[in-house]
Amino acid sequence: MGQATVHIVSTHTNVREHLRSAVIQAGAEVHTYAELPALLEQPISAGIALIEDGRRPGTIIKRIRAAGRAPVPIVLAAKEPRTECVIAALTGGALDYFEIPVMPRDFEERLTAAIAKAERQRARHSEIEDARERLKRLSQREREVLALLCEGLANKLIARRLGISPRTVEIHRGHAMEKLEAEHAAIAIRVWLAAQAL
């Protein structure tokens, strides 16, 4: 698992210790918190949050999203979790949902998978944020040209749609490519599409 970090949140000391022991056994670094606000005060740039859910997954996920930072990947856990809680957690964006007490072998495999998924999510989030920042460099007309290019229109059709000459389209397209640091149209299109992601 390498140097992965797991941030454990539980109001119950025995649950924190149980999960802490399981995470250490799985080979990850651990930080523990008695309350969710204590976790949200930390800049979490790697790893995941493993939170005892207390049968309120929707509230936990909303509070984390409302913190206003990059998404914190979440895994929830509970004793005897209800099916509706598991469904709400997973459809709400949680990476997994564990039943406490956890079984070491199954826990390690699922934790490793959750951490890998979290890193992929972070990479995707970073790509989207980078694309949005790069698009801010473009003028309104350059954005319009790029948007139509992404619809598959050729320069002549873009020119007709915008009421400008094909040569002017080429100029705007060239400036957009330069500002986006895109060597090929495919790169510019990828930046545009990434910036549109939700």
Secondary structure, 3 states (H helix, E strand, C coil): CCCCEEEEECCCHHHHHHHHHHHHHHCCEEEEECCHHHHHCCCCCCCEEEEECCCCHHHHHHHHHHCCCCCCCEEEEEECCCHHHHHHHHHCCCCEEEEECCCHHHHHHHHHHHHHHHHHHHHHHHHHHHHHHHHCCCCHHHHHHHHHHHCCCCHHHHHHHHCCCHHHHHHHHHHHHHHCCCCCHHHHHHHHHHHCCC
